[in-house]
Amino acid sequence: MLAGAGAVVGLLLLVAGAAASLAWLGVIGFVIMFAAVAFAFASPRQSGPAGVVRSDGRVTPPRKKRQGGLMGRLDERWQHRRDEGGR
């Protein structure tokens, strides 16, 4: 939401700078708009446990996530066939 508002404000400043022939205002608007869009597309940082705490107090690393989508399934099939020695 904040990134969208920043992109709109940046676009308004860019247009206002172009309409008023103020290059510096247009540049500031472009920088704000670019930063807002970059912030919106940046991957969110994950915070949380670096593992799973068991009942005995040991910490085990989290399981590796499966690749999703078509490419992940094709890769899994390829690895499975290679491990079995072909089919």
Secondary structure, 3 states (H helix, E strand, C coil): CHHHHHHHHHHHHHHHHHHCCCHHHHHHHHHHHHHHHHHHHCCCCCCCCCCEECCCCCEECCCCCCCCHHHHHHHHHHHHHHHHCCC
